[in-house]
Amino acid sequence: MKSKKNIVLIGMMGSGKSSIGKLLSKEMNLEFIDIDRKIEMIENNTISDIFKKKGESYFREIEKKISIDKLKLENKIISLGGGGFINNSIRKQCSKSCSTIWLNWKMETLMQRINKSKKRPIAMKLNSFEMKKLINERAKIYNLSDYKINCDKLDKKQIVQKIVKIYENK
């Protein structure tokens, strides 16, 4: 019998949760839900603009509501925002109905990816030292995930295959 648990992708901004989630969705023929995109659709605004106009606490409240709502579904692939898994309520819901998979990358890889992006509101206001500190702090929480994939030496297809194996062997 196939598991009805959701597969939840977690990790830092720039870790590939959205792109891996889309590929995984095609491979496994399961619906993909990108929480950040859902928030943007519902709010009719970009994450950056939500942060600018309404603040981080407003964003986190919307993120919590939408995430918990979607995590209650079955047989979905869900990509949480980089800060989503940090929220205790979201983490609790994940533990009830999901298998969480941390897409882990080396600090240098994440820093390069984050520095290239202009659409990450938290990253835009942090210097290099503060960003490294944030990555290290979040890693401690991400480490609570059910599974961890060290992605640095893998291409997207290999990452997807690892996740499929995890799902099939649960």
N, C-alpha and C positions, 0 to 999 in steps of 0.2 A: 504494500500500500504506500502510495506516494505521500510525503509529508505535506501538510497544508500550511506549514509555517512560512511566513514571509522571509525573504532574504533581505537583510538591511545592510547597506553599504555605509560604512562610517570612515572618517578620516579627515585630515586637514583640508582646507580649501586648496585646490590645485592637485588633489590626489587622484583625480580621475573618476570620482564616484558617478558622475553623470554619463560620461562616455562609456565606462565599463558597464553601467546599468543598462544602457541602450543595447549594447552588444549582447549582454547576458539575456536580456528580454527576448531578443530575436532567437538566440541559441536555445533557450528553454521554453519558448512560446508562452511566456507569462507576461502579464501587464507590468510596465515600468512606471513608477511614480517618483518623480523628482520633486521633493518637498520645496526646494527653493523656487522651481518653476511654478508650482501650485500657488505658493504665496504671491508670486508676481502676477499670476492670472487673477486671483481673487482680489488683490489690492489694486490691480490695474496700474502697476508701477514696478520699477526695477528695485532690487534689494538695496542698491546704493541710495536711490531716491527715498525709499522708506526710511532708511537710517537717517538721511539728511533732514527729511521733513517731519518725521514722527519720533525719531530716536530709537536707540537699541532696545530699550525695555519694551516699547510697543512691539517692535519686530519679534522679540523673544516670546512675547505672549501669544502672538499670532502663530509663530512657529510651533509652539507647544500645542496649541489647540489643533492645528492642522495635522501635525505629526501624529499625535495620539489618535486622532480620528482615522487616519490612513493605516496606522499600525494595527488597528483592530480588524482590518480586512484579512483575507486569507489568500495564499498562493500569489503574492505580489513580490516584485522586486522594488525595493524602496531605497532611494538615496536621501540620507539625511543631510542637512546643511552641516558645515564644518563644526558649528557650535551646538548642534542639536543634541548629540549624545551626552553633552556636558550636563544637560538638564536632567535632574533626578527623576522627574515624572516620566519623561520620554524614555529614559533608561529602564525604568520599572516596566513600562508597557512593552518594551522590546523583550524583556526577559520572560514575559507571559506568552508571547505569540510569535516570536521571531528568532531567527539565527542571525546574529550580528557578525559581520566580517569587516575587519579593519584593513583598509588598503594602506599599508605602511610604506613610507619612502624615507630615504636618507635625508637628513637635514638640508644638505646642499641642493638636492633635487627639488625639495619643496620651496626653498628660498628662491631658486631660479624661476620656478613656475609662478610663484606668488608675485615676485618683482615684475614680471612681464605683464601682469594683469592690472587693468585700471578699474575693474568693476568689483573689487573686494573692499567694502567700506572699512572693515577692521584693519586690514593690511595697510591701507592708504595712510592711516594716522600713526603707524608704528615705525620706529627705526629698526635697523637690523638686529640690534641687541634685544629689543622688546619683542620682535617677531620670533627670534630663537627661543626666548623665554616662553612665549605663548605656545609654540610648537611642543616644547618640553612639558609644559603643564597639561596640555590637552592629551599628550601621549600617555600620561599616567591614567587618564580616564578611558581613553581608547583601549588601553590594555585590559580593560574589564570585558572586552568583547568576547564572543564565543570562539572566534577564529581570527587569526592574524596572517596576512599574506605579505611577505616582504617582496615588494614589487620592482625594486631597482633593476634587477637583471632579467626582467620578464617583459615581453611585449603584451599588448592588450589581449591578444588571442590566448596567450598562455595564462594570463590572469583569469580570464573567463573560464578556461578549462579547469583551473584549480577550484574555482567556485562551484562549477558543475559537479566536480568530484565530491566536494564537501557536501553538497545538497543530496547527492545520490547515496552517500554513505552515512547519512544521519540516521 
